[in-house]
Amino acid sequence: MICVGEGRYSVVLHDYMIGNDRLIVITGGEEAHIGSVTLIEKSGDVQTLSKNGHKDYIVSEKMANLIYDTIGKELLVICGIHIDNASKEEIDMLVENAQMCVNIFLKEKR
């Protein structure tokens, strides 16, 4: 588990090996949930599903592409980060914390 940030700005990344594939779960804020899922296959095809009204796909797609470009394995990224009435600055902070989690993960996997 990798955690960046504190309190309502905390973002957590969990990493699981499933056979030769990876499952990455990125959650945080005030309420962890499943807001979106992004699957990248060996062919590089990207598929994303998102709950109505949720914008977690922005994080799941970006992080999935970054991780895939480094590890080259099929992976599924689940993302759910939420703060009630978040300002743009708060959203930016959460996205930055998610990015830092992925950066730490990728350094550990090299």
KAGITA-V812454 format. One record per pair of residues at least 12 apart in sequence whose C-alpha atoms are under 8 Angstrom apart, sorted by the first residue. I is the first residue (numbers start at 1). J is the second residue. D is the distance in whole Angstrom. If there is no record, write none. Layout:
# KAGITA-V812454
<<I & J & D> <I & J & D>>
This chain:
# KAGITA-V812454
<<1 & 13 & 6> <1 & 14 & 5> <1 & 15 & 7> <2 & 14 & 7> <2 & 101 & 6> <2 & 104 & 8> <2 & 105 & 7> <3 & 101 & 7> <4 & 97 & 6> <4 & 98 & 8> <4 & 100 & 7> <4 & 101 & 6> <5 & 97 & 6> <7 & 29 & 7> <7 & 30 & 8> <8 & 28 & 7> <8 & 29 & 5> <8 & 30 & 5> <8 & 83 & 7> <9 & 28 & 7> <9 & 29 & 5> <9 & 30 & 8> <9 & 90 & 8> <9 & 93 & 7> <9 & 94 & 6> <9 & 97 & 8> <10 & 28 & 6> <10 & 29 & 6> <10 & 94 & 7> <10 & 97 & 7> <11 & 26 & 7> <11 & 27 & 6> <11 & 28 & 4> <11 & 29 & 6> <11 & 81 & 8> <11 & 94 & 7> <11 & 97 & 6> <11 & 98 & 6> <11 & 101 & 7> <12 & 25 & 8> <12 & 26 & 6> <12 & 27 & 5> <12 & 28 & 6> <12 & 98 & 8> <12 & 101 & 7> <13 & 25 & 6> <13 & 26 & 5> <13 & 27 & 7> <13 & 98 & 8> <13 & 101 & 6> <13 & 102 & 8> <14 & 26 & 7> <20 & 73 & 7> <20 & 74 & 8> <21 & 73 & 6> <21 & 74 & 5> <21 & 75 & 6> <22 & 73 & 7> <22 & 74 & 6> <22 & 75 & 5> <22 & 76 & 6> <23 & 75 & 6> <23 & 76 & 5> <23 & 77 & 6> <23 & 78 & 8> <24 & 75 & 7> <24 & 76 & 6> <24 & 77 & 5> <24 & 78 & 6> <25 & 77 & 6> <25 & 78 & 5> <25 & 79 & 6> <26 & 77 & 7> <26 & 78 & 6> <26 & 79 & 5> <26 & 80 & 6> <26 & 81 & 8> <26 & 98 & 7> <27 & 79 & 6> <27 & 80 & 5> <27 & 81 & 5> <28 & 80 & 7> <28 & 81 & 5> <28 & 82 & 7> <29 & 81 & 5> <29 & 82 & 5> <29 & 83 & 5> <29 & 94 & 7> <30 & 81 & 8> <30 & 82 & 6> <30 & 83 & 5> <30 & 84 & 8> <31 & 81 & 7> <31 & 82 & 5> <31 & 83 & 7> <32 & 80 & 6> <32 & 81 & 6> <32 & 82 & 7> <33 & 79 & 8> <33 & 80 & 5> <33 & 81 & 7> <33 & 82 & 8> <34 & 78 & 7> <34 & 79 & 6> <34 & 80 & 5> <35 & 50 & 6> <35 & 51 & 5> <35 & 54 & 6> <35 & 55 & 7> <35 & 56 & 5> <35 & 57 & 7> <35 & 78 & 8> <35 & 79 & 6> <35 & 80 & 5> <35 & 81 & 8> <36 & 48 & 7> <36 & 49 & 6> <36 & 50 & 4> <36 & 51 & 6> <36 & 54 & 8> <36 & 55 & 8> <36 & 56 & 6> <36 & 57 & 5> <36 & 60 & 7> <36 & 78 & 6> <36 & 79 & 5> <36 & 80 & 7> <37 & 49 & 5> <37 & 50 & 7> <37 & 57 & 7> <37 & 60 & 6> <37 & 76 & 7> <37 & 77 & 6> <37 & 78 & 4> <37 & 79 & 6> <38 & 57 & 7> <38 & 60 & 6> <38 & 61 & 6> <38 & 64 & 7> <38 & 76 & 6> <38 & 77 & 5> <38 & 78 & 7> <39 & 64 & 8> <39 & 74 & 8> <39 & 75 & 6> <39 & 76 & 4> <39 & 77 & 6> <40 & 64 & 7> <40 & 65 & 8> <40 & 68 & 7> <40 & 74 & 6> <40 & 75 & 5> <40 & 76 & 7> <41 & 73 & 8> <41 & 74 & 5> <41 & 75 & 7> <42 & 72 & 7> <42 & 73 & 6> <42 & 74 & 5> <48 & 61 & 7> <56 & 79 & 6> <56 & 80 & 6> <56 & 81 & 7> <57 & 79 & 7> <59 & 79 & 7> <59 & 95 & 7> <59 & 98 & 8> <60 & 77 & 6> <60 & 78 & 6> <60 & 79 & 6> <61 & 77 & 8> <63 & 77 & 8> <63 & 99 & 7> <63 & 102 & 7> <64 & 76 & 7> <64 & 77 & 6> <67 & 102 & 7> <67 & 106 & 7> <70 & 106 & 7> <71 & 109 & 8> <81 & 94 & 8>>
